[in-house]
Amino acid sequence: MSTSVTQRFESSLTDIGVSITRTESEAFASTLDSVVTEPAVGVPLEGYGGVSLSDTVVETPPTPRLLRTAQTGVTPVSKAIAEYGTLVLDSDAAGTEPVSLYPPTHVAVVRESDVLPDVESTTDHLAERFAVGGSSVFASGVSATGDMGALVEGVHGPTNVDVVLLTDQ
Amino acid sequence: MSAQVDRRRKAERIRTLLETEGETVQENVAHLNQGRYDAMERFDDFEALRTAAREIKAEAIENLPTLIETLRESVESNGGTLYLADDAADANRYISEVAASKNAETLVKSKSMTTEEIEVNAALADVGVEVWETDLGEFVLQVADESPSHLIGPSLHKSREDVAELFNQVFDPEEPFETAEELTTFARDYLGERIREADIGMTGANFVLADSGTITLVTNEGNARKSAVTPDTHIAVTGVEKIVPGVEELHPFVELISKSATGQDISQYVTMLTPPVDSPTIDFERPDEPLGSGDGEREFHLVLIDNGRMAMRDDEQLRETLYCIRCGACANSCGNFQHVGGHAFGGETYTGGIATGWETGIEGPDAASEFNDLCTGCSRCVNACPVKIDIPWINTVVRDRLNRETAPSELSFLVEGLTPDAEGSLSAPKRFFGNFETLAKLGSATAPVSNWLVDLAPVRTLMDRYLGVAPQRELPTFQRDTLTDWFESRRPRLPNADADRTVVLYPDTYTNYVHTERGKAAVRTLEALGAHVELATPIESGRAPLSQGMIATATAQADAVATDLDPYLAAEFDLVVIEPSDLAMFRREYRKLLDEDDYERISEHSYDVMEYVYGLLSNGASTEPLASPDAPVAYHSHCQQRTLGVDSYTEAVLDELGFDVVTSDVECCGMAGSFGYKSEYYELSMDVGEALHDQFTDAGDRTLVASGTSCTEQLTELFARDATHPVELVAPDGRT
């Protein structure tokens, strides 16, 4: 992935109030532990090379109680969109959708090679997903509402979103 | 009930809304508009994607029956069911049956105007299902027992204080709620509980992909995501018009919808679900079992609503309504909506400009009759619409249809002779305002007696009672000597042999009979810059009848104008127009009224007078003969000039001549042609005008300048001093 796309991604995340922590795979476990607030629940990072939640403080598999009590939900991210700082979350049987949604903080683990420039460049990925009955969410920053007379962040979805960027993947 | 009592009641209702909801609506809408303008500015592809989006919608509606069948196959092969409901009752029956089959006691919903349209909440309550709205705005309205006032911000008319007062009263918390944060936290926790225990989740859908059965939800709060995946059973309810072929066609809409709606580059969540979804079932009653390990199974029902839409598809004039993506930008860009909000500017379900199309198609034209008048045709919504729907035209068509239904007024003899037969049984006020040209001719021919006459108090009382003309308004002063008289008196006159350009100047009704000075200024300016000027025959462009929904009369006038202009345009004259609303007729509305060749020729060769002056100066004409600034200027451009994108030329010319100019950025002055003259809308018109007044309060004694006649009248009323057309500022001194 070109440096400029990553830079754009980082500055978009900053614009929408999402913090970003860069790490290499080797230091992933300790980096993640420093980012999450416990109790934390997670979805296994299927297909990520050499990194795992098993040697972190994050609990798996998710349960309804963990959805309700965890302070942090950790999930993989299939693609990211540099232009808007958007995370593409693919729904899966392991629970990426509820784990990214219920806890007040969502920590998204993004591989740098998955960062795409813009919305249009995700079309191929989405087409492949939908063709086999898959579902995906574009999540850009925290949940928000203006319905109570002023902008409030943190409604039904997370109040904080943090990205951990795997720079060597 | 007499027409006058009717008008008084309407005025009373508008007054109440101005007092109760107006301020909050205005504040919230201003915020959305600023966001939209900024987002459009940031995004280079906006115009290209608007064009693409419109083409996609046009094609999808054309192919709708095929798309529905493709979608049915997709949904069924995914393991869901698709039900195509003829109308609201049919949809509610099906949904109730699904609820019964699941023994459902409770159902959580995310925001959906289509479910408001079919009133599913009431239908579910009837069969004993408890329904909770989980969108915070909808929840506020559910608690308050009110209806939405905006397509995307249902509780846009409520301030934080209003919501706090409501929640404190209903939920009686130990510590009274005060801040938006406190209210949000309470509602989230309260509704979180409802979501966890719900048997069914119901959502709408912003877009549905035929080839995969994927539904797209564009939201900010996260409640749609939760409502869709927490209960095992998901019912999505949406209109048939939401179908697009596939993910390729989704992209422009993802880019456009949030920018147009709220000014966000993209909404917090664009949820694309191909149900039944892969996400594991969640059983909160077995809290320590891994997700998905229980015996729950996901079930999905897509309920597609027709409810008049397939008939709208067959209605050439209403069809475009089906392209609407429900972003609310038309409402936000509307001066009147900004001041009264959706509770005045709406029908059974839908609010704002495009609501006229929706209400007419779904409920019938009567549902749109109450608020249809609030569209002044200012056209500010035209460029705001992400799929380029001609919303003012839809409003005009519906007005025309309503005119044809209305019984003749008992006092229609008052305006006999004003209306051609084609319009049938029009009300007296419509005939009066729609036939301003006849009135102006008469007024001019009998001036100054006509002017003295209408200044008499008893006459104004009668005009208010029978014609609905607001007694507070100053009426136009007709000139005995018309612009045409003056122009003819300058003959014999040889053509300007050195002229680089030949111009035919259009003497609109106001310029010809009332504001003749601006016509003379235009002639002198154009000639001074080296153009040879001829004057077209003074035939009203059709704007006045069109504004009253009198399409047949407007078409007849457009034909007459086209015939008159034909020899000039054939000889390659440029058509120069002083009044922006008439320029907008030539450039926009004539597309609907004339055959394509005539429209193309008139539209391509027509110019705003200041646009033309700009062009002459750019092509080397000297500014030397034009007037120099003698005072600083406060300039308000006309709403239709802005839509046509010609307002900047006036500023550029004034700038080049060294004028010190401040400009306004309000959408409309509130006068909007005849709108502000109408008794029942006078107060609203002045309320809208107040925003313009505020913008120019610091302008001190600057010369007030406006391009439109009605803007000029409004400025004069707001500031109690005269306003002038920009061409009068720059015209060379002296008379020729």
Interface residues (C-beta under 8 A of the other chain):
Chain A: P61 P62 T63 P64 R65 L67 R68 E83 Y84 T86 S91 D92 A93 A94 G95 T96 E97 P98 L101 Y102 V119 E120 T123 L126 A127 R129 F130 A131 G133 G134 S135 S136 V137 F138 A139 S140 G141 V142 S143 A144 T145 G146 D147 M148 G149 A150 L151 V152 G154 V155 H156 G157 P158
Chain B: N28 N78 T134 D135 L136 G137 V140 G153 S155 K158 S159 R160 E161 D162 V163 T179 A180 E181 L183 T184 A187 R188 L191 G192 I195 L209 D211 S212 T214 N220 E221 G222 N223 R225 K226 V229 T230 G246 V247 E248 L250 H251 V254 E255 D265 I266 S267 Q268 Y269 V270 T271 M272 L273 T274 P275 V277 D278 S279 P280 I282 D283 F284 R286 P287 D288 E289 P290 L291 G292
